[in-house]
């Protein structure tokens, strides 16, 4: 029996989202909550409605380049 992830309760999907994101944002990490909002309208609604996913904001100076240090 196949089950779509979208048939799971919102709380379960949100737990999966949290587990998929890095615990600490770093310049080497490209996985962000914003990426989750581009999958489908359900994921967008869940991600945007979960403040815990947005507790860290990573900014980079304009014109700065990613460095491997």
PEQUIWO-V385875 format. One record per backbone hydrogen bond with DSSP energy under -0.5 kcal/mol. CO is the residue of the C=O (numbers start at 1). NH is the residue of the N-H. If there is no record, write none. Layout:
BEGIN
CO;NH
CO;NH
END
This chain:
BEGIN
4;7
5;8
9;12
9;13
10;14
11;15
12;16
13;17
14;18
15;19
16;20
17;21
18;21
26;29
28;30
30;32
32;35
32;36
33;36
33;37
34;37
35;38
36;39
36;40
40;44
41;45
42;46
43;47
44;48
45;49
47;50
49;51
50;53
51;54
52;55
57;59
61;64
67;69
END
